[in-house]
Amino acid sequence: MSLYVVRHAKAGSRSRWEGPDDLRPLTKAGRVQAERVVGQLGDVGIRHVVSSPYVRCRQTVEPLAEALRLPVDLSDSLAEGAPLVEVVRLVEKYGDDDVVLCTHGDVVESLLGHAAARDVDLGGDPRCEKGSTWVIDVRAGEFRAARYLPPPT
């Protein structure tokens, strides 16, 4: 299984946003990044698209899901601050199917820490830029390899 862990694209400033943080949307640049994720991941065999319920995460993967004719499933296990154990359970739920998980920087970092603790080479300093993707090879529930895809330009 390939696990495509996408950090949401560029969103509006947290400090300038006056509404609830879970409703903070992507910026214009973030919407462009989201459209370009389709070019990065549109033909790799993805079978499921799962997102944090936060608007900025949903907006990041909606163009990809639309192109693939897949629904965007929402999961609190990908919400900001979600415990690692919940994220790992979510990964296990999808078994051998290739899946996109769109989430937040803290969750990506937690998942990368989990992979590194299992001797997965993350190529030195693991990056986690907005709009970027980590492709993690998972076999029999074990994290085997990972590679970084920078945000689409």
Stockholm file with secondary structure:
# STOCKHOLM 1.0

chainA/1-153         MSLYVVRHAKAGSRSRWEGPDDLRPLTKAGRVQAERVVGQLGDVGIRHVVSSPYVRCRQTVEPLAEALRLPVDLSDSLAEGAPLVEVVRLVEKYGDDDVVLCTHGDVVESLLGHAAARDVDLGGDPRCEKGSTWVIDVRAGEFRAARYLPPPT
#=GR chainA/1-153 SS CEEEEEECCCBCCTTTCCSCGGGCCBCHHHHHHHHHHHHHHTTSCCCEEEECSSHHHHHHHHHHHHHHTCCEEECGGGSTTCCHHHHHHHHHHTTTSCEEEEECHHHHHHHHHHHHHTTCCCCSSCCCCTTCEEEEEEETTEEEEEEEECCCC
#=GC SS_cons         CEEEEEECCCBCCTTTCCSCGGGCCBCHHHHHHHHHHHHHHTTSCCCEEEECSSHHHHHHHHHHHHHHTCCEEECGGGSTTCCHHHHHHHHHHTTTSCEEEEECHHHHHHHHHHHHHTTCCCCSSCCCCTTCEEEEEEETTEEEEEEEECCCC
//
